[in-house]
Each structure stands twice: as C-alpha cells, then as structure tokens.
C-alpha cells in the first residue's frame, strides 16, 4: 500500500495591483487541489506581492504553471522547503 505524504510549499507571486488578482489566485489554488496554510499580501502603487504557503500531495509545478498563466501575474517564485524528518 503506497502512502501519499502532504508537502508544504511557499510561493511568492508578483502581480499588478488590481482588486480581482487575489480572487483569481485563490481560485487557482483551490481548483488545483492545494490547501492554503498561510497568506501574506503587500501592495504599493506599482506592484502587489503575495506570499502563499500551500500543502498538497500534488506537484507544486502544476500550481506554479497555472499561476504564471494569470493575466495580471508577472512572476511566481517557488521557495524550497526543508525536508521534514519524522522521528
């Protein structure tokens, strides 16, 4: 029997400061089967910076690719998470 373990990932999303961007990002996260663990947003007049921490058994590349396709998103960076060691 194979066990699927949940993996946690953090993504930094750079986007245009438009009201609908956050809704689109959250919709993609949900539709791709990722659980949202943390969310942080900063905005200045030129750019919106969103940091999301998500968890799933799915590969993060799937979510990263879909977020990059959003019209108002200019860049998505994935941070490496340290491996969790079970005792």
C-alpha positions in Angstrom: 0.0 0.0 0.0 1.5 3.3 -1.0 1.3 6.4 1.2 1.0 9.9 -0.2 2.5 12.4 2.1 1.5 16.1 2.1 4.2 18.5 1.0 4.2 22.2 2.0 5.4 24.8 -0.5 5.7 28.6 -0.4 5.2 30.7 -3.5 6.0 34.4 -4.0 3.7 35.9 -6.5 4.3 39.3 -8.2 1.3 40.9 -9.8 -0.5 44.1 -10.9 -2.3 45.8 -8.1 -5.8 45.1 -9.2 -8.7 44.1 -6.9 -9.5 40.9 -8.8 -6.0 39.4 -8.6 -6.3 37.9 -5.1 -9.6 36.3 -6.0 -8.0 34.7 -9.1 -5.0 33.4 -7.2 -7.2 31.8 -4.5 -9.4 30.2 -7.1 -6.5 28.6 -8.9 -5.1 27.3 -5.6 -8.4 25.7 -4.7 -9.1 24.3 -8.2 -5.7 22.7 -8.4 -6.3 20.8 -5.1 -4.0 22.7 -2.8 -4.8 23.6 0.8 -4.0 27.2 1.8 -2.0 27.3 5.0 -0.8 30.9 5.1 -1.3 34.1 3.1 0.5 37.4 3.2 0.0 40.4 0.8 1.8 43.7 0.4 0.9 46.4 -2.1 2.5 49.6 -3.3 1.3 51.7 -6.2 3.2 49.7 -8.8 3.1 46.0 -7.6 1.2 43.5 -5.5 3.3 40.9 -3.7 1.5 37.8 -2.4 3.2 35.0 -0.4 1.2 31.8 -0.1 2.0 28.7 1.7 0.1 25.7 0.4 0.0 21.9 1.1 -0.8 19.0 -1.2 0.3 15.6 -2.4 0.2 17.2 -5.9 3.4 18.5 -7.5 4.0 22.3 -6.9 4.9 22.7 -10.6 1.2 22.2 -11.5 0.1 25.2 -9.4 3.2 27.3 -10.3 2.4 26.8 -14.0 -1.3 27.8 -13.6 -0.5 30.9 -11.6 2.1 32.1 -14.2 -0.7 32.0 -16.8 -2.9 34.5 -14.9 -3.1 37.8 -16.9 -2.1 40.1 -14.1 0.7 37.9 -12.7 4.2 39.0 -13.8 6.3 36.4 -11.8 5.9 33.4 -9.5 8.9 32.1 -7.4 8.8 28.8 -5.5 10.8 28.5 -2.3 12.4 25.3 -1.4 11.0 23.9 1.9 13.4 22.0 4.2 12.6 18.3 4.4 10.6 17.2 7.5 12.1 14.3 9.4 9.8 12.0 11.3 11.1 10.5 14.5 
